[in-house]
Amino acid sequence: MSDTIHIQIDRADGSLQRLIGLVERRGFHIDGMSMAPDSEIEGAMRRIALTVRGRDAARSIDTLGRQIDRLIGVARIQAHTFQSEAA
């Protein structure tokens, strides 16, 4: 099962490193990432979409979302869960 997290984060130095470090320390693998400037706030923010999966079944995307929301510079977060078709 993979989850996609949409994050709006500032463009400050180190903000992307803090985000990726947090995801990895909390036991998630990053399967994909896309990034774009946020057109609503010119130059100050960026939108990031992370596709993640837990290393084991004990990992909760809700807990990860709350931890990301506490990072300095995170303005908004939204998570989506996708079930795999393969059994």
PyMOL Python script that loads the backbone (N, CA, C, O; Angstrom):
from pymol import cmd

cmd.read_pdbstr("""\
ATOM      1  N   MET A   1       0.848  -1.176   0.000  1.00  0.00           N
ATOM      2  CA  MET A   1       0.000   0.000   0.000  1.00  0.00           C
ATOM      3  C   MET A   1       0.891   1.236   0.000  1.00  0.00           C
ATOM      4  O   MET A   1       1.857   1.317   0.758  1.00  0.00           O
ATOM      5  N   SER A   2       0.561   2.182  -0.844  1.00  0.00           N
ATOM      6  CA  SER A   2       1.323   3.428  -0.867  1.00  0.00           C
ATOM      7  C   SER A   2       0.399   4.595  -0.535  1.00  0.00           C
ATOM      8  O   SER A   2      -0.814   4.537  -0.735  1.00  0.00           O
ATOM      9  N   ASP A   3       1.000   5.624  -0.035  1.00  0.00           N
ATOM     10  CA  ASP A   3       0.267   6.827   0.347  1.00  0.00           C
ATOM     11  C   ASP A   3       0.921   8.011  -0.331  1.00  0.00           C
ATOM     12  O   ASP A   3       2.140   8.043  -0.496  1.00  0.00           O
ATOM     13  N   THR A   4       0.119   8.982  -0.723  1.00  0.00           N
ATOM     14  CA  THR A   4       0.639  10.216  -1.290  1.00  0.00           C
ATOM     15  C   THR A   4       0.316  11.351  -0.342  1.00  0.00           C
ATOM     16  O   THR A   4      -0.824  11.521   0.091  1.00  0.00           O
ATOM     17  N   ILE A   5       1.334  12.117  -0.032  1.00  0.00           N
ATOM     18  CA  ILE A   5       1.184  13.261   0.865  1.00  0.00           C
ATOM     19  C   ILE A   5       1.479  14.519   0.063  1.00  0.00           C
ATOM     20  O   ILE A   5       2.543  14.638  -0.546  1.00  0.00           O
ATOM     21  N   HIS A   6       0.544  15.454   0.062  1.00  0.00           N
ATOM     22  CA  HIS A   6       0.726  16.741  -0.601  1.00  0.00           C
ATOM     23  C   HIS A   6       1.063  17.778   0.464  1.00  0.00           C
ATOM     24  O   HIS A   6       0.328  17.952   1.436  1.00  0.00           O
ATOM     25  N   ILE A   7       2.175  18.456   0.268  1.00  0.00           N
ATOM     26  CA  ILE A   7       2.692  19.371   1.281  1.00  0.00           C
ATOM     27  C   ILE A   7       2.971  20.721   0.648  1.00  0.00           C
ATOM     28  O   ILE A   7       3.504  20.801  -0.459  1.00  0.00           O
ATOM     29  N   GLN A   8       2.612  21.769   1.347  1.00  0.00           N
ATOM     30  CA  GLN A   8       2.997  23.124   0.963  1.00  0.00           C
ATOM     31  C   GLN A   8       4.029  23.580   1.985  1.00  0.00           C
ATOM     32  O   GLN A   8       3.732  23.665   3.177  1.00  0.00           O
ATOM     33  N   ILE A   9       5.245  23.874   1.519  1.00  0.00           N
ATOM     34  CA  ILE A   9       6.362  24.178   2.407  1.00  0.00           C
ATOM     35  C   ILE A   9       7.128  25.382   1.882  1.00  0.00           C
ATOM     36  O   ILE A   9       7.163  25.623   0.676  1.00  0.00           O
ATOM     37  N   ASP A  10       7.744  26.139   2.789  1.00  0.00           N
ATOM     38  CA  ASP A  10       8.481  27.323   2.356  1.00  0.00           C
ATOM     39  C   ASP A  10       9.782  26.919   1.659  1.00  0.00           C
ATOM     40  O   ASP A  10      10.217  25.771   1.741  1.00  0.00           O
ATOM     41  N   ARG A  11      10.384  27.878   0.980  1.00  0.00           N
ATOM     42  CA  ARG A  11      11.592  27.626   0.203  1.00  0.00           C
ATOM     43  C   ARG A  11      12.867  27.916   0.999  1.00  0.00           C
ATOM     44  O   ARG A  11      13.926  28.107   0.401  1.00  0.00           O
ATOM     45  N   ALA A  12      12.792  27.951   2.299  1.00  0.00           N
ATOM     46  CA  ALA A  12      13.952  28.249   3.137  1.00  0.00           C
ATOM     47  C   ALA A  12      15.024  27.181   2.966  1.00  0.00           C
ATOM     48  O   ALA A  12      14.733  26.033   2.631  1.00  0.00           O
ATOM     49  N   ASP A  13      16.262  27.581   3.201  1.00  0.00           N
ATOM     50  CA  ASP A  13      17.382  26.643   3.128  1.00  0.00           C
ATOM     51  C   ASP A  13      17.164  25.485   4.088  1.00  0.00           C
ATOM     52  O   ASP A  13      16.859  25.698   5.261  1.00  0.00           O
ATOM     53  N   GLY A  14      17.319  24.269   3.600  1.00  0.00           N
ATOM     54  CA  GLY A  14      17.222  23.088   4.439  1.00  0.00           C
ATOM     55  C   GLY A  14      15.823  22.541   4.647  1.00  0.00           C
ATOM     56  O   GLY A  14      15.675  21.493   5.275  1.00  0.00           O
ATOM     57  N   SER A  15      14.792  23.204   4.147  1.00  0.00           N
ATOM     58  CA  SER A  15      13.431  22.727   4.407  1.00  0.00           C
ATOM     59  C   SER A  15      13.171  21.374   3.748  1.00  0.00           C
ATOM     60  O   SER A  15      12.513  20.521   4.345  1.00  0.00           O
ATOM     61  N   LEU A  16      13.666  21.161   2.544  1.00  0.00           N
ATOM     62  CA  LEU A  16      13.480  19.886   1.870  1.00  0.00           C
ATOM     63  C   LEU A  16      14.273  18.778   2.573  1.00  0.00           C
ATOM     64  O   LEU A  16      13.784  17.656   2.695  1.00  0.00           O
ATOM     65  N   GLN A  17      15.467  19.076   3.026  1.00  0.00           N
ATOM     66  CA  GLN A  17      16.267  18.093   3.766  1.00  0.00           C
ATOM     67  C   GLN A  17      15.586  17.691   5.069  1.00  0.00           C
ATOM     68  O   GLN A  17      15.582  16.512   5.423  1.00  0.00           O
ATOM     69  N   ARG A  18      15.013  18.653   5.787  1.00  0.00           N
ATOM     70  CA  ARG A  18      14.303  18.337   7.033  1.00  0.00           C
ATOM     71  C   ARG A  18      13.114  17.431   6.757  1.00  0.00           C
ATOM     72  O   ARG A  18      12.859  16.490   7.509  1.00  0.00           O
ATOM     73  N   LEU A  19      12.385  17.712   5.680  1.00  0.00           N
ATOM     74  CA  LEU A  19      11.213  16.915   5.325  1.00  0.00           C
ATOM     75  C   LEU A  19      11.609  15.477   4.992  1.00  0.00           C
ATOM     76  O   LEU A  19      11.033  14.538   5.542  1.00  0.00           O
ATOM     77  N   ILE A  20      12.576  15.295   4.105  1.00  0.00           N
ATOM     78  CA  ILE A  20      12.996  13.956   3.699  1.00  0.00           C
ATOM     79  C   ILE A  20      13.603  13.198   4.882  1.00  0.00           C
ATOM     80  O   ILE A  20      13.351  12.005   5.050  1.00  0.00           O
ATOM     81  N   GLY A  21      14.392  13.879   5.690  1.00  0.00           N
ATOM     82  CA  GLY A  21      14.981  13.245   6.866  1.00  0.00           C
ATOM     83  C   GLY A  21      13.923  12.740   7.831  1.00  0.00           C
ATOM     84  O   GLY A  21      14.045  11.641   8.372  1.00  0.00           O
ATOM     85  N   LEU A  22      12.888  13.534   8.050  1.00  0.00           N
ATOM     86  CA  LEU A  22      11.808  13.130   8.943  1.00  0.00           C
ATOM     87  C   LEU A  22      11.099  11.884   8.421  1.00  0.00           C
ATOM     88  O   LEU A  22      10.845  10.946   9.176  1.00  0.00           O
ATOM     89  N   VAL A  23      10.784  11.878   7.137  1.00  0.00           N
ATOM     90  CA  VAL A  23      10.080  10.738   6.538  1.00  0.00           C
ATOM     91  C   VAL A  23      10.912   9.466   6.702  1.00  0.00           C
ATOM     92  O   VAL A  23      10.381   8.422   7.080  1.00  0.00           O
ATOM     93  N   GLU A  24      12.197   9.549   6.421  1.00  0.00           N
ATOM     94  CA  GLU A  24      13.057   8.363   6.526  1.00  0.00           C
ATOM     95  C   GLU A  24      13.248   7.923   7.976  1.00  0.00           C
ATOM     96  O   GLU A  24      13.232   6.726   8.262  1.00  0.00           O
ATOM     97  N   ARG A  25      13.428   8.875   8.893  1.00  0.00           N
ATOM     98  CA  ARG A  25      13.606   8.517  10.311  1.00  0.00           C
ATOM     99  C   ARG A  25      12.364   7.872  10.907  1.00  0.00           C
ATOM    100  O   ARG A  25      12.465   7.075  11.839  1.00  0.00           O
ATOM    101  N   ARG A  26      11.199   8.209  10.380  1.00  0.00           N
ATOM    102  CA  ARG A  26       9.941   7.659  10.902  1.00  0.00           C
ATOM    103  C   ARG A  26       9.583   6.318  10.281  1.00  0.00           C
ATOM    104  O   ARG A  26       8.493   5.801  10.526  1.00  0.00           O
ATOM    105  N   GLY A  27      10.474   5.746   9.486  1.00  0.00           N
ATOM    106  CA  GLY A  27      10.266   4.392   8.981  1.00  0.00           C
ATOM    107  C   GLY A  27       9.488   4.280   7.692  1.00  0.00           C
ATOM    108  O   GLY A  27       8.787   3.290   7.481  1.00  0.00           O
ATOM    109  N   PHE A  28       9.593   5.262   6.831  1.00  0.00           N
ATOM    110  CA  PHE A  28       8.914   5.221   5.536  1.00  0.00           C
ATOM    111  C   PHE A  28       9.932   5.276   4.412  1.00  0.00           C
ATOM    112  O   PHE A  28      10.967   5.933   4.523  1.00  0.00           O
ATOM    113  N   HIS A  29       9.622   4.572   3.321  1.00  0.00           N
ATOM    114  CA  HIS A  29      10.417   4.645   2.097  1.00  0.00           C
ATOM    115  C   HIS A  29       9.748   5.671   1.182  1.00  0.00           C
ATOM    116  O   HIS A  29       8.521   5.707   1.087  1.00  0.00           O
ATOM    117  N   ILE A  30      10.527   6.488   0.523  1.00  0.00           N
ATOM    118  CA  ILE A  30      10.001   7.442  -0.450  1.00  0.00           C
ATOM    119  C   ILE A  30      10.078   6.785  -1.818  1.00  0.00           C
ATOM    120  O   ILE A  30      11.167   6.538  -2.335  1.00  0.00           O
ATOM    121  N   ASP A  31       8.917   6.503  -2.406  1.00  0.00           N
ATOM    122  CA  ASP A  31       8.854   5.861  -3.716  1.00  0.00           C
ATOM    123  C   ASP A  31       8.840   6.869  -4.855  1.00  0.00           C
ATOM    124  O   ASP A  31       9.248   6.549  -5.971  1.00  0.00           O
ATOM    125  N   GLY A  32       8.379   8.073  -4.585  1.00  0.00           N
ATOM    126  CA  GLY A  32       8.330   9.093  -5.627  1.00  0.00           C
ATOM    127  C   GLY A  32       8.151  10.472  -5.021  1.00  0.00           C
ATOM    128  O   GLY A  32       7.618  10.626  -3.922  1.00  0.00           O
ATOM    129  N   MET A  33       8.609  11.470  -5.765  1.00  0.00           N
ATOM    130  CA  MET A  33       8.478  12.841  -5.288  1.00  0.00           C
ATOM    131  C   MET A  33       8.374  13.770  -6.485  1.00  0.00           C
ATOM    132  O   MET A  33       9.105  13.620  -7.464  1.00  0.00           O
ATOM    133  N   SER A  34       7.468  14.722  -6.403  1.00  0.00           N
ATOM    134  CA  SER A  34       7.405  15.783  -7.409  1.00  0.00           C
ATOM    135  C   SER A  34       7.301  17.109  -6.670  1.00  0.00           C
ATOM    136  O   SER A  34       6.739  17.200  -5.578  1.00  0.00           O
ATOM    137  N   MET A  35       7.858  18.125  -7.300  1.00  0.00           N
ATOM    138  CA  MET A  35       7.909  19.431  -6.651  1.00  0.00           C
ATOM    139  C   MET A  35       7.631  20.505  -7.688  1.00  0.00           C
ATOM    140  O   MET A  35       8.068  20.409  -8.835  1.00  0.00           O
ATOM    141  N   ALA A  36       6.900  21.529  -7.271  1.00  0.00           N
ATOM    142  CA  ALA A  36       6.582  22.645  -8.156  1.00  0.00           C
ATOM    143  C   ALA A  36       6.431  23.914  -7.316  1.00  0.00           C
ATOM    144  O   ALA A  36       6.067  23.845  -6.142  1.00  0.00           O
ATOM    145  N   PRO A  37       6.710  25.060  -7.914  1.00  0.00           N
ATOM    146  CA  PRO A  37       6.461  26.302  -7.170  1.00  0.00           C
ATOM    147  C   PRO A  37       4.964  26.474  -6.961  1.00  0.00           C
ATOM    148  O   PRO A  37       4.163  26.062  -7.799  1.00  0.00           O
ATOM    149  N   ASP A  38       4.592  27.078  -5.854  1.00  0.00           N
ATOM    150  CA  ASP A  38       3.180  27.329  -5.571  1.00  0.00           C
ATOM    151  C   ASP A  38       2.779  28.617  -6.262  1.00  0.00           C
ATOM    152  O   ASP A  38       3.296  29.687  -5.941  1.00  0.00           O
ATOM    153  N   SER A  39       1.864  28.518  -7.204  1.00  0.00           N
ATOM    154  CA  SER A  39       1.470  29.686  -7.993  1.00  0.00           C
ATOM    155  C   SER A  39       0.661  30.702  -7.188  1.00  0.00           C
ATOM    156  O   SER A  39       0.562  31.864  -7.582  1.00  0.00           O
ATOM    157  N   GLU A  40       0.080  30.271  -6.059  1.00  0.00           N
ATOM    158  CA  GLU A  40      -0.709  31.197  -5.240  1.00  0.00           C
ATOM    159  C   GLU A  40       0.179  32.211  -4.529  1.00  0.00           C
ATOM    160  O   GLU A  40      -0.203  33.370  -4.362  1.00  0.00           O
ATOM    161  N   ILE A  41       1.364  31.775  -4.112  1.00  0.00           N
ATOM    162  CA  ILE A  41       2.289  32.644  -3.376  1.00  0.00           C
ATOM    163  C   ILE A  41       3.594  32.647  -4.149  1.00  0.00           C
ATOM    164  O   ILE A  41       4.415  31.747  -3.967  1.00  0.00           O
ATOM    165  N   GLU A  42       3.801  33.607  -4.981  1.00  0.00           N
ATOM    166  CA  GLU A  42       4.931  33.652  -5.901  1.00  0.00           C
ATOM    167  C   GLU A  42       6.274  33.610  -5.183  1.00  0.00           C
ATOM    168  O   GLU A  42       6.598  34.517  -4.415  1.00  0.00           O
ATOM    169  N   GLY A  43       7.056  32.558  -5.430  1.00  0.00           N
ATOM    170  CA  GLY A  43       8.425  32.469  -4.965  1.00  0.00           C
ATOM    171  C   GLY A  43       8.641  32.086  -3.508  1.00  0.00           C
ATOM    172  O   GLY A  43       9.748  31.680  -3.152  1.00  0.00           O
ATOM    173  N   ALA A  44       7.640  32.198  -2.657  1.00  0.00           N
ATOM    174  CA  ALA A  44       7.853  31.964  -1.231  1.00  0.00           C
ATOM    175  C   ALA A  44       7.620  30.503  -0.822  1.00  0.00           C
ATOM    176  O   ALA A  44       8.216  30.034   0.148  1.00  0.00           O
ATOM    177  N   MET A  45       6.776  29.797  -1.537  1.00  0.00           N
ATOM    178  CA  MET A  45       6.400  28.438  -1.151  1.00  0.00           C
ATOM    179  C   MET A  45       6.579  27.497  -2.335  1.00  0.00           C
ATOM    180  O   MET A  45       6.668  27.920  -3.487  1.00  0.00           O
ATOM    181  N   ARG A  46       6.630  26.198  -2.011  1.00  0.00           N
ATOM    182  CA  ARG A  46       6.629  25.176  -3.055  1.00  0.00           C
ATOM    183  C   ARG A  46       5.674  24.062  -2.644  1.00  0.00           C
ATOM    184  O   ARG A  46       5.441  23.822  -1.460  1.00  0.00           O
ATOM    185  N   ARG A  47       5.133  23.393  -3.647  1.00  0.00           N
ATOM    186  CA  ARG A  47       4.235  22.256  -3.420  1.00  0.00           C
ATOM    187  C   ARG A  47       5.021  20.978  -3.677  1.00  0.00           C
ATOM    188  O   ARG A  47       5.704  20.851  -4.692  1.00  0.00           O
ATOM    189  N   ILE A  48       4.918  20.039  -2.754  1.00  0.00           N
ATOM    190  CA  ILE A  48       5.624  18.770  -2.868  1.00  0.00           C
ATOM    191  C   ILE A  48       4.607  17.644  -2.737  1.00  0.00           C
ATOM    192  O   ILE A  48       3.756  17.664  -1.847  1.00  0.00           O
ATOM    193  N   ALA A  49       4.702  16.663  -3.628  1.00  0.00           N
ATOM    194  CA  ALA A  49       3.895  15.451  -3.532  1.00  0.00           C
ATOM    195  C   ALA A  49       4.857  14.293  -3.290  1.00  0.00           C
ATOM    196  O   ALA A  49       5.706  13.999  -4.131  1.00  0.00           O
ATOM    197  N   LEU A  50       4.723  13.641  -2.143  1.00  0.00           N
ATOM    198  CA  LEU A  50       5.565  12.494  -1.788  1.00  0.00           C
ATOM    199  C   LEU A  50       4.719  11.231  -1.834  1.00  0.00           C
ATOM    200  O   LEU A  50       3.631  11.189  -1.259  1.00  0.00           O
ATOM    201  N   THR A  51       5.208  10.208  -2.509  1.00  0.00           N
ATOM    202  CA  THR A  51       4.587   8.894  -2.468  1.00  0.00           C
ATOM    203  C   THR A  51       5.447   8.048  -1.546  1.00  0.00           C
ATOM    204  O   THR A  51       6.631   7.829  -1.806  1.00  0.00           O
ATOM    205  N   VAL A  52       4.841   7.575  -0.466  1.00  0.00           N
ATOM    206  CA  VAL A  52       5.588   6.853   0.560  1.00  0.00           C
ATOM    207  C   VAL A  52       4.910   5.531   0.891  1.00  0.00           C
ATOM    208  O   VAL A  52       3.719   5.341   0.645  1.00  0.00           O
ATOM    209  N   ARG A  53       5.706   4.620   1.459  1.00  0.00           N
ATOM    210  CA  ARG A  53       5.158   3.372   2.001  1.00  0.00           C
ATOM    211  C   ARG A  53       5.941   3.036   3.256  1.00  0.00           C
ATOM    212  O   ARG A  53       7.146   3.277   3.329  1.00  0.00           O
ATOM    213  N   GLY A  54       5.260   2.483   4.234  1.00  0.00           N
ATOM    214  CA  GLY A  54       5.895   2.132   5.494  1.00  0.00           C
ATOM    215  C   GLY A  54       6.799   0.925   5.354  1.00  0.00           C
ATOM    216  O   GLY A  54       6.553   0.052   4.521  1.00  0.00           O
ATOM    217  N   ARG A  55       7.832   0.873   6.157  1.00  0.00           N
ATOM    218  CA  ARG A  55       8.739  -0.279   6.144  1.00  0.00           C
ATOM    219  C   ARG A  55       8.052  -1.529   6.682  1.00  0.00           C
ATOM    220  O   ARG A  55       8.421  -2.649   6.331  1.00  0.00           O
ATOM    221  N   ASP A  56       7.048  -1.327   7.537  1.00  0.00           N
ATOM    222  CA  ASP A  56       6.274  -2.445   8.060  1.00  0.00           C
ATOM    223  C   ASP A  56       4.850  -1.967   8.317  1.00  0.00           C
ATOM    224  O   ASP A  56       4.547  -0.782   8.172  1.00  0.00           O
ATOM    225  N   ALA A  57       3.982  -2.896   8.697  1.00  0.00           N
ATOM    226  CA  ALA A  57       2.560  -2.589   8.874  1.00  0.00           C
ATOM    227  C   ALA A  57       2.287  -1.668  10.059  1.00  0.00           C
ATOM    228  O   ALA A  57       1.204  -1.089  10.146  1.00  0.00           O
ATOM    229  N   ALA A  58       3.233  -1.522  10.961  1.00  0.00           N
ATOM    230  CA  ALA A  58       3.027  -0.699  12.151  1.00  0.00           C
ATOM    231  C   ALA A  58       3.117   0.800  11.852  1.00  0.00           C
ATOM    232  O   ALA A  58       2.762   1.617  12.702  1.00  0.00           O
ATOM    233  N   ARG A  59       3.578   1.165  10.676  1.00  0.00           N
ATOM    234  CA  ARG A  59       3.751   2.585  10.325  1.00  0.00           C
ATOM    235  C   ARG A  59       2.416   3.198   9.925  1.00  0.00           C
ATOM    236  O   ARG A  59       1.706   2.653   9.081  1.00  0.00           O
ATOM    237  N   SER A  60       2.077   4.326  10.529  1.00  0.00           N
ATOM    238  CA  SER A  60       0.802   5.002  10.280  1.00  0.00           C
ATOM    239  C   SER A  60       1.024   6.300   9.509  1.00  0.00           C
ATOM    240  O   SER A  60       1.817   7.150   9.914  1.00  0.00           O
ATOM    241  N   ILE A  61       0.317   6.436   8.399  1.00  0.00           N
ATOM    242  CA  ILE A  61       0.431   7.654   7.591  1.00  0.00           C
ATOM    243  C   ILE A  61      -0.148   8.845   8.354  1.00  0.00           C
ATOM    244  O   ILE A  61       0.297   9.976   8.159  1.00  0.00           O
ATOM    245  N   ASP A  62      -1.126   8.607   9.212  1.00  0.00           N
ATOM    246  CA  ASP A  62      -1.703   9.692  10.008  1.00  0.00           C
ATOM    247  C   ASP A  62      -0.666  10.281  10.965  1.00  0.00           C
ATOM    248  O   ASP A  62      -0.560  11.498  11.111  1.00  0.00           O
ATOM    249  N   THR A  63       0.096   9.398  11.612  1.00  0.00           N
ATOM    250  CA  THR A  63       1.147   9.860  12.522  1.00  0.00           C
ATOM    251  C   THR A  63       2.213  10.627  11.756  1.00  0.00           C
ATOM    252  O   THR A  63       2.667  11.679  12.206  1.00  0.00           O
ATOM    253  N   LEU A  64       2.616  10.106  10.598  1.00  0.00           N
ATOM    254  CA  LEU A  64       3.608  10.802   9.774  1.00  0.00           C
ATOM    255  C   LEU A  64       3.093  12.181   9.367  1.00  0.00           C
ATOM    256  O   LEU A  64       3.840  13.158   9.401  1.00  0.00           O
ATOM    257  N   GLY A  65       1.830  12.261   8.984  1.00  0.00           N
ATOM    258  CA  GLY A  65       1.251  13.542   8.603  1.00  0.00           C
ATOM    259  C   GLY A  65       1.283  14.557   9.730  1.00  0.00           C
ATOM    260  O   GLY A  65       1.592  15.728   9.507  1.00  0.00           O
ATOM    261  N   ARG A  66       0.968  14.118  10.934  1.00  0.00           N
ATOM    262  CA  ARG A  66       1.011  15.030  12.087  1.00  0.00           C
ATOM    263  C   ARG A  66       2.441  15.498  12.361  1.00  0.00           C
ATOM    264  O   ARG A  66       2.662  16.657  12.713  1.00  0.00           O
ATOM    265  N   GLN A  67       3.406  14.596  12.199  1.00  0.00           N
ATOM    266  CA  GLN A  67       4.800  14.968  12.429  1.00  0.00           C
ATOM    267  C   GLN A  67       5.301  15.944  11.366  1.00  0.00           C
ATOM    268  O   GLN A  67       6.034  16.880  11.682  1.00  0.00           O
ATOM    269  N   ILE A  68       4.915  15.733  10.122  1.00  0.00           N
ATOM    270  CA  ILE A  68       5.298  16.662   9.051  1.00  0.00           C
ATOM    271  C   ILE A  68       4.676  18.029   9.307  1.00  0.00           C
ATOM    272  O   ILE A  68       5.317  19.058   9.094  1.00  0.00           O
ATOM    273  N   ASP A  69       3.429  18.040   9.764  1.00  0.00           N
ATOM    274  CA  ASP A  69       2.730  19.299  10.018  1.00  0.00           C
ATOM    275  C   ASP A  69       3.438  20.134  11.080  1.00  0.00           C
ATOM    276  O   ASP A  69       3.301  21.357  11.091  1.00  0.00           O
ATOM    277  N   ARG A  70       4.194  19.494  11.975  1.00  0.00           N
ATOM    278  CA  ARG A  70       4.924  20.212  13.023  1.00  0.00           C
ATOM    279  C   ARG A  70       6.252  20.809  12.540  1.00  0.00           C
ATOM    280  O   ARG A  70       6.854  21.624  13.238  1.00  0.00           O
ATOM    281  N   LEU A  71       6.701  20.412  11.367  1.00  0.00           N
ATOM    282  CA  LEU A  71       7.965  20.950  10.849  1.00  0.00           C
ATOM    283  C   LEU A  71       7.858  22.452  10.625  1.00  0.00           C
ATOM    284  O   LEU A  71       6.812  22.960  10.219  1.00  0.00           O
ATOM    285  N   ILE A  72       8.940  23.146  10.891  1.00  0.00           N
ATOM    286  CA  ILE A  72       8.983  24.587  10.637  1.00  0.00           C
ATOM    287  C   ILE A  72       8.881  24.821   9.143  1.00  0.00           C
ATOM    288  O   ILE A  72       9.617  24.213   8.365  1.00  0.00           O
ATOM    289  N   GLY A  73       7.982  25.690   8.741  1.00  0.00           N
ATOM    290  CA  GLY A  73       7.831  26.049   7.339  1.00  0.00           C
ATOM    291  C   GLY A  73       6.725  25.325   6.604  1.00  0.00           C
ATOM    292  O   GLY A  73       6.415  25.683   5.468  1.00  0.00           O
ATOM    293  N   VAL A  74       6.113  24.308   7.217  1.00  0.00           N
ATOM    294  CA  VAL A  74       5.017  23.595   6.562  1.00  0.00           C
ATOM    295  C   VAL A  74       3.739  24.391   6.755  1.00  0.00           C
ATOM    296  O   VAL A  74       3.343  24.694   7.881  1.00  0.00           O
ATOM    297  N   ALA A  75       3.094  24.729   5.632  1.00  0.00           N
ATOM    298  CA  ALA A  75       1.879  25.536   5.694  1.00  0.00           C
ATOM    299  C   ALA A  75       0.618  24.681   5.590  1.00  0.00           C
ATOM    300  O   ALA A  75      -0.400  24.997   6.206  1.00  0.00           O
ATOM    301  N   ARG A  76       0.681  23.608   4.819  1.00  0.00           N
ATOM    302  CA  ARG A  76      -0.510  22.781   4.596  1.00  0.00           C
ATOM    303  C   ARG A  76      -0.082  21.364   4.243  1.00  0.00           C
ATOM    304  O   ARG A  76       0.961  21.156   3.623  1.00  0.00           O
ATOM    305  N   ILE A  77      -0.900  20.389   4.644  1.00  0.00           N
ATOM    306  CA  ILE A  77      -0.607  18.990   4.330  1.00  0.00           C
ATOM    307  C   ILE A  77      -1.913  18.254   4.083  1.00  0.00           C
ATOM    308  O   ILE A  77      -2.922  18.518   4.737  1.00  0.00           O
ATOM    309  N   GLN A  78      -1.885  17.322   3.124  1.00  0.00           N
ATOM    310  CA  GLN A  78      -3.046  16.506   2.817  1.00  0.00           C
ATOM    311  C   GLN A  78      -2.542  15.126   2.395  1.00  0.00           C
ATOM    312  O   GLN A  78      -1.602  15.035   1.605  1.00  0.00           O
ATOM    313  N   ALA A  79      -3.139  14.062   2.901  1.00  0.00           N
ATOM    314  CA  ALA A  79      -2.686  12.698   2.611  1.00  0.00           C
ATOM    315  C   ALA A  79      -3.782  11.904   1.918  1.00  0.00           C
ATOM    316  O   ALA A  79      -4.968  12.077   2.199  1.00  0.00           O
ATOM    317  N   HIS A  80      -3.362  11.026   1.004  1.00  0.00           N
ATOM    318  CA  HIS A  80      -4.261  10.116   0.291  1.00  0.00           C
ATOM    319  C   HIS A  80      -3.661   8.725   0.378  1.00  0.00           C
ATOM    320  O   HIS A  80      -2.449   8.555   0.246  1.00  0.00           O
ATOM    321  N   THR A  81      -4.523   7.711   0.603  1.00  0.00           N
ATOM    322  CA  THR A  81      -4.066   6.330   0.667  1.00  0.00           C
ATOM    323  C   THR A  81      -4.596   5.591  -0.556  1.00  0.00           C
ATOM    324  O   THR A  81      -5.761   5.730  -0.929  1.00  0.00           O
ATOM    325  N   PHE A  82      -3.719   4.803  -1.173  1.00  0.00           N
ATOM    326  CA  PHE A  82      -4.081   4.014  -2.342  1.00  0.00           C
ATOM    327  C   PHE A  82      -3.822   2.550  -2.056  1.00  0.00           C
ATOM    328  O   PHE A  82      -2.714   2.179  -1.670  1.00  0.00           O
ATOM    329  N   GLN A  83      -4.826   1.719  -2.241  1.00  0.00           N
ATOM    330  CA  GLN A  83      -4.686   0.286  -2.032  1.00  0.00           C
ATOM    331  C   GLN A  83      -4.117  -0.333  -3.304  1.00  0.00           C
ATOM    332  O   GLN A  83      -4.483   0.053  -4.414  1.00  0.00           O
ATOM    333  N   SER A  84      -3.230  -1.283  -3.131  1.00  0.00           N
ATOM    334  CA  SER A  84      -2.629  -1.983  -4.256  1.00  0.00           C
ATOM    335  C   SER A  84      -3.625  -3.008  -4.800  1.00  0.00           C
ATOM    336  O   SER A  84      -4.349  -3.637  -4.030  1.00  0.00           O
ATOM    337  N   GLU A  85      -3.662  -3.175  -6.107  1.00  0.00           N
ATOM    338  CA  GLU A  85      -4.538  -4.155  -6.742  1.00  0.00           C
ATOM    339  C   GLU A  85      -3.976  -5.566  -6.588  1.00  0.00           C
ATOM    340  O   GLU A  85      -4.731  -6.539  -6.560  1.00  0.00           O
ATOM    341  N   ALA A  86      -2.649  -5.677  -6.489  1.00  0.00           N
ATOM    342  CA  ALA A  86      -2.009  -6.992  -6.390  1.00  0.00           C
ATOM    343  C   ALA A  86      -2.213  -7.579  -4.996  1.00  0.00           C
ATOM    344  O   ALA A  86      -2.187  -6.855  -4.001  1.00  0.00           O
ATOM    345  N   ALA A  87      -2.412  -8.872  -4.930  1.00  0.00           N
ATOM    346  CA  ALA A  87      -2.606  -9.527  -3.634  1.00  0.00           C
ATOM    347  C   ALA A  87      -1.343 -10.241  -3.213  1.00  0.00           C
ATOM    348  O   ALA A  87      -1.307 -10.854  -2.146  1.00  0.00           O
TER     349      ALA A  87
END
""", "prot")
cmd.dss("prot")
cmd.show_as("cartoon", "prot")
cmd.util.cbc("prot")
cmd.orient("prot")
